[in-house]
Amino acid sequence: MSASTGILLLDVVCRPFLKFGMKFPVVMFITLFLVYGAIAYGALKSAYLSENHY
C-alpha cells in the first residue's frame, strides 16, 4: 500500500462525513475534537509510558 492509495482510501471513506459535516458544522466540530483528543491521549500516554519504563 503506497501513500497515494492511503490518501485515496481516506478520501473515499471521509467524503460522506464531510458532506454531512457541511450541513451540521457543530456535530463535525465535536467529532473532530473527539478524534484529535483520542489521538493526543494515545500519543501522550505512549510518551509517558516509554519515559517511565526503561
PDB file of N, CA, C, O and CB in Angstrom:
ATOM      1  N   MET A   1       0.858  -1.182   0.000  1.00  0.00           N
ATOM      2  CA  MET A   1       0.000   0.000   0.000  1.00  0.00           C
ATOM      3  C   MET A   1       0.895   1.233   0.000  1.00  0.00           C
ATOM      4  O   MET A   1       1.753   1.388   0.869  1.00  0.00           O
ATOM      5  CB  MET A   1      -0.971   0.004   1.233  1.00  0.00           C
ATOM      6  N   SER A   2       0.696   2.081  -0.950  1.00  0.00           N
ATOM      7  CA  SER A   2       1.507   3.295  -1.048  1.00  0.00           C
ATOM      8  C   SER A   2       0.762   4.475  -0.431  1.00  0.00           C
ATOM      9  O   SER A   2      -0.403   4.364  -0.051  1.00  0.00           O
ATOM     10  CB  SER A   2       1.867   3.596  -2.521  1.00  0.00           C
ATOM     11  N   ALA A   3       1.450   5.591  -0.342  1.00  0.00           N
ATOM     12  CA  ALA A   3       0.848   6.793   0.238  1.00  0.00           C
ATOM     13  C   ALA A   3      -0.345   7.267  -0.592  1.00  0.00           C
ATOM     14  O   ALA A   3      -1.353   7.714  -0.045  1.00  0.00           O
ATOM     15  CB  ALA A   3       1.893   7.914   0.346  1.00  0.00           C
ATOM     16  N   SER A   4      -0.224   7.165  -1.910  1.00  0.00           N
ATOM     17  CA  SER A   4      -1.334   7.625  -2.756  1.00  0.00           C
ATOM     18  C   SER A   4      -2.570   6.744  -2.570  1.00  0.00           C
ATOM     19  O   SER A   4      -3.695   7.241  -2.617  1.00  0.00           O
ATOM     20  CB  SER A   4      -0.913   7.633  -4.238  1.00  0.00           C
ATOM     21  N   THR A   5      -2.372   5.449  -2.360  1.00  0.00           N
ATOM     22  CA  THR A   5      -3.510   4.565  -2.111  1.00  0.00           C
ATOM     23  C   THR A   5      -4.170   4.909  -0.781  1.00  0.00           C
ATOM     24  O   THR A   5      -5.396   4.898  -0.672  1.00  0.00           O
ATOM     25  CB  THR A   5      -3.064   3.092  -2.119  1.00  0.00           C
ATOM     26  N   GLY A   6      -3.365   5.211   0.220  1.00  0.00           N
ATOM     27  CA  GLY A   6      -3.906   5.592   1.531  1.00  0.00           C
ATOM     28  C   GLY A   6      -4.686   6.887   1.470  1.00  0.00           C
ATOM     29  O   GLY A   6      -5.742   7.015   2.091  1.00  0.00           O
ATOM     30  N   ILE A   7      -4.162   7.857   0.716  1.00  0.00           N
ATOM     31  CA  ILE A   7      -4.860   9.134   0.566  1.00  0.00           C
ATOM     32  C   ILE A   7      -6.177   8.934  -0.176  1.00  0.00           C
ATOM     33  O   ILE A   7      -7.195   9.518   0.198  1.00  0.00           O
ATOM     34  CB  ILE A   7      -3.975  10.155  -0.178  1.00  0.00           C
ATOM     35  N   LEU A   8      -6.164   8.119  -1.218  1.00  0.00           N
ATOM     36  CA  LEU A   8      -7.382   7.836  -1.969  1.00  0.00           C
ATOM     37  C   LEU A   8      -8.406   7.127  -1.085  1.00  0.00           C
ATOM     38  O   LEU A   8      -9.588   7.472  -1.103  1.00  0.00           O
ATOM     39  CB  LEU A   8      -7.064   6.983  -3.207  1.00  0.00           C
ATOM     40  N   LEU A   9      -7.961   6.145  -0.317  1.00  0.00           N
ATOM     41  CA  LEU A   9      -8.855   5.434   0.585  1.00  0.00           C
ATOM     42  C   LEU A   9      -9.437   6.376   1.642  1.00  0.00           C
ATOM     43  O   LEU A   9     -10.625   6.305   1.957  1.00  0.00           O
ATOM     44  CB  LEU A   9      -8.115   4.275   1.259  1.00  0.00           C
ATOM     45  N   LEU A  10      -8.600   7.251   2.182  1.00  0.00           N
ATOM     46  CA  LEU A  10      -9.063   8.228   3.161  1.00  0.00           C
ATOM     47  C   LEU A  10     -10.101   9.157   2.545  1.00  0.00           C
ATOM     48  O   LEU A  10     -11.088   9.507   3.193  1.00  0.00           O
ATOM     49  CB  LEU A  10      -7.885   9.038   3.711  1.00  0.00           C
ATOM     50  N   ASP A  11      -9.879   9.556   1.298  1.00  0.00           N
ATOM     51  CA  ASP A  11     -10.816  10.429   0.602  1.00  0.00           C
ATOM     52  C   ASP A  11     -12.161   9.735   0.401  1.00  0.00           C
ATOM     53  O   ASP A  11     -13.210  10.346   0.603  1.00  0.00           O
ATOM     54  CB  ASP A  11     -10.238  10.865  -0.749  1.00  0.00           C
ATOM     55  N   VAL A  12     -12.137   8.476   0.009  1.00  0.00           N
ATOM     56  CA  VAL A  12     -13.373   7.728  -0.227  1.00  0.00           C
ATOM     57  C   VAL A  12     -14.128   7.510   1.082  1.00  0.00           C
ATOM     58  O   VAL A  12     -15.358   7.570   1.108  1.00  0.00           O
ATOM     59  CB  VAL A  12     -13.067   6.374  -0.897  1.00  0.00           C
ATOM     60  N   VAL A  13     -13.401   7.259   2.159  1.00  0.00           N
ATOM     61  CA  VAL A  13     -14.044   6.993   3.449  1.00  0.00           C
ATOM     62  C   VAL A  13     -14.570   8.279   4.076  1.00  0.00           C
ATOM     63  O   VAL A  13     -15.664   8.286   4.640  1.00  0.00           O
ATOM     64  CB  VAL A  13     -13.061   6.307   4.405  1.00  0.00           C
ATOM     65  N   CYS A  14     -13.806   9.366   3.986  1.00  0.00           N
ATOM     66  CA  CYS A  14     -14.159  10.602   4.696  1.00  0.00           C
ATOM     67  C   CYS A  14     -15.130  11.508   3.948  1.00  0.00           C
ATOM     68  O   CYS A  14     -15.795  12.335   4.571  1.00  0.00           O
ATOM     69  CB  CYS A  14     -12.921  11.370   4.991  1.00  0.00           C
ATOM     70  N   ARG A  15     -15.226  11.373   2.645  1.00  0.00           N
ATOM     71  CA  ARG A  15     -16.069  12.292   1.871  1.00  0.00           C
ATOM     72  C   ARG A  15     -17.531  12.314   2.334  1.00  0.00           C
ATOM     73  O   ARG A  15     -18.093  13.404   2.444  1.00  0.00           O
ATOM     74  CB  ARG A  15     -16.014  11.915   0.410  1.00  0.00           C
ATOM     75  N   PRO A  16     -18.179  11.173   2.612  1.00  0.00           N
ATOM     76  CA  PRO A  16     -19.571  11.252   3.102  1.00  0.00           C
ATOM     77  C   PRO A  16     -19.685  11.984   4.435  1.00  0.00           C
ATOM     78  O   PRO A  16     -20.659  12.701   4.667  1.00  0.00           O
ATOM     79  CB  PRO A  16     -20.152   9.854   3.248  1.00  0.00           C
ATOM     80  N   PHE A  17     -18.702  11.809   5.309  1.00  0.00           N
ATOM     81  CA  PHE A  17     -18.736  12.504   6.595  1.00  0.00           C
ATOM     82  C   PHE A  17     -18.532  14.003   6.419  1.00  0.00           C
ATOM     83  O   PHE A  17     -19.110  14.801   7.157  1.00  0.00           O
ATOM     84  CB  PHE A  17     -17.671  11.938   7.534  1.00  0.00           C
ATOM     85  N   LEU A  18     -17.716  14.388   5.447  1.00  0.00           N
ATOM     86  CA  LEU A  18     -17.504  15.809   5.197  1.00  0.00           C
ATOM     87  C   LEU A  18     -18.760  16.464   4.639  1.00  0.00           C
ATOM     88  O   LEU A  18     -19.074  17.603   4.984  1.00  0.00           O
ATOM     89  CB  LEU A  18     -16.338  16.010   4.237  1.00  0.00           C
ATOM     90  N   LYS A  19     -19.480  15.749   3.776  1.00  0.00           N
ATOM     91  CA  LYS A  19     -20.740  16.289   3.268  1.00  0.00           C
ATOM     92  C   LYS A  19     -21.742  16.463   4.398  1.00  0.00           C
ATOM     93  O   LYS A  19     -22.473  17.452   4.437  1.00  0.00           O
ATOM     94  CB  LYS A  19     -21.322  15.376   2.180  1.00  0.00           C
ATOM     95  N   PHE A  20     -21.777  15.500   5.322  1.00  0.00           N
ATOM     96  CA  PHE A  20     -22.651  15.605   6.489  1.00  0.00           C
ATOM     97  C   PHE A  20     -22.194  16.754   7.383  1.00  0.00           C
ATOM     98  O   PHE A  20     -23.018  17.482   7.937  1.00  0.00           O
ATOM     99  CB  PHE A  20     -22.667  14.276   7.282  1.00  0.00           C
ATOM    100  N   GLY A  21     -20.889  16.913   7.518  1.00  0.00           N
ATOM    101  CA  GLY A  21     -20.339  17.965   8.365  1.00  0.00           C
ATOM    102  C   GLY A  21     -20.631  19.358   7.855  1.00  0.00           C
ATOM    103  O   GLY A  21     -20.735  20.296   8.646  1.00  0.00           O
ATOM    104  N   MET A  22     -20.767  19.513   6.548  1.00  0.00           N
ATOM    105  CA  MET A  22     -21.101  20.822   5.997  1.00  0.00           C
ATOM    106  C   MET A  22     -22.537  21.221   6.360  1.00  0.00           C
ATOM    107  O   MET A  22     -22.843  22.406   6.493  1.00  0.00           O
ATOM    108  CB  MET A  22     -20.920  20.818   4.469  1.00  0.00           C
ATOM    109  N   LYS A  23     -23.405  20.228   6.518  1.00  0.00           N
ATOM    110  CA  LYS A  23     -24.786  20.522   6.875  1.00  0.00           C
ATOM    111  C   LYS A  23     -24.931  20.773   8.377  1.00  0.00           C
ATOM    112  O   LYS A  23     -25.780  21.558   8.801  1.00  0.00           O
ATOM    113  CB  LYS A  23     -25.697  19.375   6.443  1.00  0.00           C
ATOM    114  N   PHE A  24     -24.091  20.098   9.185  1.00  0.00           N
ATOM    115  CA  PHE A  24     -24.162  20.232  10.638  1.00  0.00           C
ATOM    116  C   PHE A  24     -22.757  20.511  11.183  1.00  0.00           C
ATOM    117  O   PHE A  24     -22.092  19.596  11.668  1.00  0.00           O
ATOM    118  CB  PHE A  24     -24.770  18.945  11.290  1.00  0.00           C
ATOM    119  N   PRO A  25     -22.303  21.764  11.107  1.00  0.00           N
ATOM    120  CA  PRO A  25     -20.920  22.071  11.483  1.00  0.00           C
ATOM    121  C   PRO A  25     -20.607  21.838  12.963  1.00  0.00           C
ATOM    122  O   PRO A  25     -19.468  21.517  13.300  1.00  0.00           O
ATOM    123  CB  PRO A  25     -20.618  23.496  11.140  1.00  0.00           C
ATOM    124  N   VAL A  26     -21.582  21.992  13.846  1.00  0.00           N
ATOM    125  CA  VAL A  26     -21.335  21.780  15.273  1.00  0.00           C
ATOM    126  C   VAL A  26     -21.038  20.306  15.546  1.00  0.00           C
ATOM    127  O   VAL A  26     -20.147  19.985  16.332  1.00  0.00           O
ATOM    128  CB  VAL A  26     -22.546  22.249  16.110  1.00  0.00           C
ATOM    129  N   VAL A  27     -21.779  19.422  14.903  1.00  0.00           N
ATOM    130  CA  VAL A  27     -21.551  17.985  15.067  1.00  0.00           C
ATOM    131  C   VAL A  27     -20.176  17.612  14.525  1.00  0.00           C
ATOM    132  O   VAL A  27     -19.462  16.817  15.136  1.00  0.00           O
ATOM    133  CB  VAL A  27     -22.655  17.167  14.349  1.00  0.00           C
ATOM    134  N   MET A  28     -19.803  18.181  13.385  1.00  0.00           N
ATOM    135  CA  MET A  28     -18.496  17.902  12.794  1.00  0.00           C
ATOM    136  C   MET A  28     -17.378  18.406  13.702  1.00  0.00           C
ATOM    137  O   MET A  28     -16.363  17.728  13.859  1.00  0.00           O
ATOM    138  CB  MET A  28     -18.385  18.548  11.402  1.00  0.00           C
ATOM    139  N   PHE A  29     -17.546  19.575  14.296  1.00  0.00           N
ATOM    140  CA  PHE A  29     -16.533  20.127  15.195  1.00  0.00           C
ATOM    141  C   PHE A  29     -16.357  19.239  16.420  1.00  0.00           C
ATOM    142  O   PHE A  29     -15.229  18.969  16.832  1.00  0.00           O
ATOM    143  CB  PHE A  29     -16.912  21.551  15.623  1.00  0.00           C
ATOM    144  N   ILE A  30     -17.451  18.788  17.000  1.00  0.00           N
ATOM    145  CA  ILE A  30     -17.377  17.912  18.173  1.00  0.00           C
ATOM    146  C   ILE A  30     -16.724  16.582  17.807  1.00  0.00           C
ATOM    147  O   ILE A  30     -15.922  16.053  18.576  1.00  0.00           O
ATOM    148  CB  ILE A  30     -18.785  17.671  18.760  1.00  0.00           C
ATOM    149  N   THR A  31     -17.061  16.039  16.640  1.00  0.00           N
ATOM    150  CA  THR A  31     -16.460  14.785  16.193  1.00  0.00           C
ATOM    151  C   THR A  31     -14.957  14.932  15.992  1.00  0.00           C
ATOM    152  O   THR A  31     -14.185  14.079  16.430  1.00  0.00           O
ATOM    153  CB  THR A  31     -17.117  14.314  14.897  1.00  0.00           C
ATOM    154  N   LEU A  32     -14.536  16.011  15.331  1.00  0.00           N
ATOM    155  CA  LEU A  32     -13.109  16.246  15.139  1.00  0.00           C
ATOM    156  C   LEU A  32     -12.397  16.443  16.463  1.00  0.00           C
ATOM    157  O   LEU A  32     -11.282  15.955  16.647  1.00  0.00           O
ATOM    158  CB  LEU A  32     -12.886  17.454  14.247  1.00  0.00           C
ATOM    159  N   PHE A  33     -13.026  17.151  17.387  1.00  0.00           N
ATOM    160  CA  PHE A  33     -12.450  17.366  18.712  1.00  0.00           C
ATOM    161  C   PHE A  33     -12.234  16.033  19.422  1.00  0.00           C
ATOM    162  O   PHE A  33     -11.193  15.826  20.045  1.00  0.00           O
ATOM    163  CB  PHE A  33     -13.359  18.280  19.554  1.00  0.00           C
ATOM    164  N   LEU A  34     -13.202  15.133  19.335  1.00  0.00           N
ATOM    165  CA  LEU A  34     -13.075  13.825  19.977  1.00  0.00           C
ATOM    166  C   LEU A  34     -11.988  12.974  19.311  1.00  0.00           C
ATOM    167  O   LEU A  34     -11.217  12.300  19.995  1.00  0.00           O
ATOM    168  CB  LEU A  34     -14.418  13.086  19.936  1.00  0.00           C
ATOM    169  N   VAL A  35     -11.931  13.007  17.990  1.00  0.00           N
ATOM    170  CA  VAL A  35     -10.919  12.217  17.278  1.00  0.00           C
ATOM    171  C   VAL A  35      -9.515  12.725  17.597  1.00  0.00           C
ATOM    172  O   VAL A  35      -8.626  11.938  17.924  1.00  0.00           O
ATOM    173  CB  VAL A  35     -11.168  12.265  15.755  1.00  0.00           C
ATOM    174  N   TYR A  36      -9.316  14.039  17.500  1.00  0.00           N
ATOM    175  CA  TYR A  36      -7.994  14.592  17.796  1.00  0.00           C
ATOM    176  C   TYR A  36      -7.644  14.424  19.269  1.00  0.00           C
ATOM    177  O   TYR A  36      -6.475  14.234  19.605  1.00  0.00           O
ATOM    178  CB  TYR A  36      -7.937  16.070  17.411  1.00  0.00           C
ATOM    179  N   GLY A  37      -8.626  14.490  20.140  1.00  0.00           N
ATOM    180  CA  GLY A  37      -8.378  14.253  21.561  1.00  0.00           C
ATOM    181  C   GLY A  37      -7.933  12.831  21.820  1.00  0.00           C
ATOM    182  O   GLY A  37      -7.035  12.600  22.630  1.00  0.00           O
ATOM    183  N   ALA A  38      -8.547  11.875  21.145  1.00  0.00           N
ATOM    184  CA  ALA A  38      -8.151  10.472  21.306  1.00  0.00           C
ATOM    185  C   ALA A  38      -6.735  10.239  20.780  1.00  0.00           C
ATOM    186  O   ALA A  38      -5.963   9.494  21.383  1.00  0.00           O
ATOM    187  CB  ALA A  38      -9.144   9.546  20.579  1.00  0.00           C
ATOM    188  N   ILE A  39      -6.396  10.870  19.663  1.00  0.00           N
ATOM    189  CA  ILE A  39      -5.044  10.738  19.122  1.00  0.00           C
ATOM    190  C   ILE A  39      -4.030  11.366  20.076  1.00  0.00           C
ATOM    191  O   ILE A  39      -2.977  10.782  20.333  1.00  0.00           O
ATOM    192  CB  ILE A  39      -4.950  11.395  17.726  1.00  0.00           C
ATOM    193  N   ALA A  40      -4.336  12.538  20.595  1.00  0.00           N
ATOM    194  CA  ALA A  40      -3.427  13.198  21.531  1.00  0.00           C
ATOM    195  C   ALA A  40      -3.274  12.386  22.812  1.00  0.00           C
ATOM    196  O   ALA A  40      -2.168  12.269  23.340  1.00  0.00           O
ATOM    197  CB  ALA A  40      -3.929  14.609  21.859  1.00  0.00           C
ATOM    198  N   TYR A  41      -4.354  11.834  23.309  1.00  0.00           N
ATOM    199  CA  TYR A  41      -4.298  10.997  24.507  1.00  0.00           C
ATOM    200  C   TYR A  41      -3.406   9.777  24.277  1.00  0.00           C
ATOM    201  O   TYR A  41      -2.582   9.439  25.127  1.00  0.00           O
ATOM    202  CB  TYR A  41      -5.712  10.550  24.915  1.00  0.00           C
ATOM    203  N   GLY A  42      -3.568   9.126  23.141  1.00  0.00           N
ATOM    204  CA  GLY A  42      -2.733   7.971  22.827  1.00  0.00           C
ATOM    205  C   GLY A  42      -1.268   8.342  22.708  1.00  0.00           C
ATOM    206  O   GLY A  42      -0.398   7.609  23.179  1.00  0.00           O
ATOM    207  N   ALA A  43      -0.987   9.487  22.077  1.00  0.00           N
ATOM    208  CA  ALA A  43       0.404   9.921  21.917  1.00  0.00           C
ATOM    209  C   ALA A  43       1.020  10.274  23.266  1.00  0.00           C
ATOM    210  O   ALA A  43       2.154   9.888  23.550  1.00  0.00           O
ATOM    211  CB  ALA A  43       0.486  11.127  20.967  1.00  0.00           C
ATOM    212  N   LEU A  44       0.288  11.000  24.092  1.00  0.00           N
ATOM    213  CA  LEU A  44       0.815  11.370  25.408  1.00  0.00           C
ATOM    214  C   LEU A  44       0.969  10.155  26.314  1.00  0.00           C
ATOM    215  O   LEU A  44       1.946  10.052  27.055  1.00  0.00           O
ATOM    216  CB  LEU A  44      -0.097  12.397  26.073  1.00  0.00           C
ATOM    217  N   LYS A  45       0.028   9.251  26.259  1.00  0.00           N
ATOM    218  CA  LYS A  45       0.110   8.035  27.060  1.00  0.00           C
ATOM    219  C   LYS A  45       1.318   7.203  26.632  1.00  0.00           C
ATOM    220  O   LYS A  45       2.037   6.666  27.475  1.00  0.00           O
ATOM    221  CB  LYS A  45      -1.188   7.209  26.930  1.00  0.00           C
ATOM    222  N   SER A  46       1.537   7.101  25.335  1.00  0.00           N
ATOM    223  CA  SER A  46       2.678   6.351  24.825  1.00  0.00           C
ATOM    224  C   SER A  46       3.990   7.000  25.245  1.00  0.00           C
ATOM    225  O   SER A  46       4.924   6.305  25.647  1.00  0.00           O
ATOM    226  CB  SER A  46       2.607   6.243  23.303  1.00  0.00           C
ATOM    227  N   ALA A  47       4.068   8.312  25.157  1.00  0.00           N
ATOM    228  CA  ALA A  47       5.294   9.028  25.551  1.00  0.00           C
ATOM    229  C   ALA A  47       5.530   8.876  27.049  1.00  0.00           C
ATOM    230  O   ALA A  47       6.669   8.684  27.476  1.00  0.00           O
ATOM    231  CB  ALA A  47       5.202  10.531  25.173  1.00  0.00           C
ATOM    232  N   TYR A  48       4.486   8.958  27.839  1.00  0.00           N
ATOM    233  CA  TYR A  48       4.637   8.832  29.282  1.00  0.00           C
ATOM    234  C   TYR A  48       5.084   7.426  29.667  1.00  0.00           C
ATOM    235  O   TYR A  48       5.951   7.264  30.526  1.00  0.00           O
ATOM    236  CB  TYR A  48       3.326   9.178  29.985  1.00  0.00           C
ATOM    237  N   LEU A  49       4.503   6.416  29.040  1.00  0.00           N
ATOM    238  CA  LEU A  49       4.878   5.042  29.349  1.00  0.00           C
ATOM    239  C   LEU A  49       6.306   4.730  28.914  1.00  0.00           C
ATOM    240  O   LEU A  49       7.017   4.008  29.612  1.00  0.00           O
ATOM    241  CB  LEU A  49       3.914   4.077  28.686  1.00  0.00           C
ATOM    242  N   SER A  50       6.738   5.263  27.769  1.00  0.00           N
ATOM    243  CA  SER A  50       8.090   4.982  27.296  1.00  0.00           C
ATOM    244  C   SER A  50       9.124   5.691  28.174  1.00  0.00           C
ATOM    245  O   SER A  50      10.259   5.229  28.292  1.00  0.00           O
ATOM    246  CB  SER A  50       8.246   5.416  25.823  1.00  0.00           C
ATOM    247  N   GLU A  51       8.737   6.806  28.785  1.00  0.00           N
ATOM    248  CA  GLU A  51       9.663   7.531  29.652  1.00  0.00           C
ATOM    249  C   GLU A  51       9.845   6.827  30.983  1.00  0.00           C
ATOM    250  O   GLU A  51      10.944   6.843  31.537  1.00  0.00           O
ATOM    251  CB  GLU A  51       9.172   8.951  29.882  1.00  0.00           C
ATOM    252  N   ASN A  52       8.800   6.212  31.510  1.00  0.00           N
ATOM    253  CA  ASN A  52       8.870   5.599  32.826  1.00  0.00           C
ATOM    254  C   ASN A  52       9.355   4.154  32.802  1.00  0.00           C
ATOM    255  O   ASN A  52       9.794   3.641  33.832  1.00  0.00           O
ATOM    256  CB  ASN A  52       7.531   5.659  33.473  1.00  0.00           C
ATOM    257  N   HIS A  53       9.289   3.498  31.675  1.00  0.00           N
ATOM    258  CA  HIS A  53       9.686   2.093  31.580  1.00  0.00           C
ATOM    259  C   HIS A  53      10.989   1.980  30.802  1.00  0.00           C
ATOM    260  O   HIS A  53      10.997   2.092  29.576  1.00  0.00           O
ATOM    261  CB  HIS A  53       8.577   1.248  30.907  1.00  0.00           C
ATOM    262  N   TYR A  54      12.053   1.766  31.492  1.00  0.00           N
ATOM    263  CA  TYR A  54      13.359   1.674  30.837  1.00  0.00           C
ATOM    264  C   TYR A  54      13.536   0.319  30.299  1.00  0.00           C
ATOM    265  O   TYR A  54      14.572   0.022  29.704  1.00  0.00           O
ATOM    266  CB  TYR A  54      14.493   2.012  31.777  1.00  0.00           C
TER     267      TYR A  54
END
